[in-house]
Amino acid sequence: MSLNEWPAYKRIAVDVVSATGSELTTRDGRTVLDLYGGHCVNTLGAGDAELGRVLSRQWRDWSFATNLLDHGPRREFLQAFERLMPAGDWCVFVTNSGAEANENALKAALAITGRRRVVAFSGAFHGRTGGAASVSDTKRPAYPSMPFESLRLPWNDLAAAERTIDASVGAVILEPIQSLAGVQEPAPGFLETLRRRCDAGGALLIFDEVQTGNGRLGTYWASQRFGVMPDLFTTAKGAAGGYPIGLTVARAALASSTPEGLMGTTFGGGPLALAMASAVARRISAPGFLEHVRAVGADFRACCVRGPVAQVRGEGLLLGLVLKPGHKAAVVRDALLAQGVLVGTCDDPSVLRLSPALNLPSDAPARLAAALDAVAAETEKASAAAVPTPPVAATPALGSSASPRPAGKPAALGAGS
Ligand SMILES: Cc1ncc(COP(=O)(O)O)c(C=O)c1O
């Protein structure tokens, strides 16, 4: 008999034994600055003291409740989360993950419009369940058939959006910034075009804010950053600071027009998740919090175009470091890890991703800059060592015992060279 883990992931070679805030401690006693933040999940870093207290208090008070019963954490969550809402009236449905949040948004949009066609975009990632996978890019294996008709348009192609989004389309779903695709921002006018085409044809616009939401871009939502409002939006990852949660948010008029029985969940909206999400919402809406996100994000942009990095793109603390030609993201990530900084990769092998805790220390950009310089110095040293040396004279100099080095073999580096 044996039991092994499903071989789903290619693991990064680091063994973490504990973490506090944005600092990881490895088994061999090293400290690593975490700029990946558990792919946007650790909004307040690791081991946040307040979140710890909230979780244990809620466990003690009432650990689980069916959605058929009312409870304090639900009322508290609605109050705390309401502070983050864009203008207007909204309803929220709580589940456990980003994929579920998107499933519910798609299902609701198709039920409301009575249509079965969804427009999505190349490069998109919306999750691995049936509906969510159907609107994600085809580069990942998914189900053999799709539960509804899905049209995938090229990202940022305004003309394709103009042509395709008509009265046959029930929903248009997108990440306002495509994260896994390499932190791809929307082109000027792209979101506005989608909004206009949806309004003209009666399709519902869904923003997947699983990564971009909860303060990540320096605004509560990407919609506020870009000034384009969706009809529904989803979030997950960082919304409860590490506790599993998924949120589907819709204009109140739309939510109240969905048929009874369409939505439902056992674990979603349990008191533990809601207590954690309330605490996170209160923290990110505290004075100065989003200013910190914007300021540290600006510092990363200002000081990290160096060494292997040619360009920084993205917003707030969802950033893509675009590498110079010839550099591979996985190789640079490993080299940065050796320098004590953890960053992420993505579907684009020439882009590294930063999605750190939003309350990370202000010196994080300087620490990444120093690590990038060290990686560049190492690379330079290694390529100098790899330069083939001119052939050595066949006859050794008189008095020398050195034997000629075989052609092509790199010279060994002496100390200090
Ligand atoms: C933009 C986006 N949407 C949806 C998902 C799916 O979320 P989950 O893994 O919680 O189901 C992810 C996960 O990475 C994501 O990045």
The ligand as an SDF file (V2000), in Angstrom:
LIG
                    3D

 16 16  0  0  0  0  0  0  0  0999 V2000
   -8.1440   35.3890  -11.8720 C   0  0  0  0  0  0  0  0  0  0  0  0
   -8.4860   34.0810  -11.2240 C   0  0  0  0  0  0  0  0  0  0  0  0
   -9.7410   33.6390  -11.2530 N   0  0  0  0  0  0  0  0  0  0  0  0
  -10.0910   32.4790  -10.6680 C   0  0  0  0  0  0  0  0  0  0  0  0
   -9.1720   31.6790  -10.0470 C   0  0  0  0  0  0  0  0  0  0  0  0
   -9.5780   30.3820   -9.4110 C   0  0  0  0  0  0  0  0  0  0  0  0
   -9.5490   30.5110   -8.0270 O   0  0  0  0  0  0  0  0  0  0  0  0
   -9.4890   29.2000   -7.0930 P   0  0  0  0  0  0  0  0  0  0  0  0
   -8.1810   28.5610   -7.3110 O   0  0  0  0  0  0  0  0  0  0  0  0
   -9.6960   29.7650   -5.7160 O   0  0  0  0  0  0  0  0  0  0  0  0
  -10.6360   28.3450   -7.5170 O   0  0  0  0  0  0  0  0  0  0  0  0
   -7.8510   32.1100   -9.9820 C   0  0  0  0  0  0  0  0  0  0  0  0
   -6.8220   31.2680   -9.3300 C   0  0  0  0  0  0  0  0  0  0  0  0
   -5.6410   31.4260   -9.5060 O   0  0  0  0  0  0  0  0  0  0  0  0
   -7.4930   33.3350  -10.5930 C   0  0  0  0  0  0  0  0  0  0  0  0
   -6.2320   33.7840  -10.5780 O   0  0  0  0  0  0  0  0  0  0  0  0
  1  2  1  0
  2  3  1  0
  2 15  2  0
  3  4  2  0
  4  5  1  0
  5  6  1  0
  5 12  2  0
  6  7  1  0
  7  8  1  0
  8  9  2  0
  8 10  1  0
  8 11  1  0
 12 13  1  0
 12 15  1  0
 13 14  2  0
 15 16  1  0
M  END
$$$$
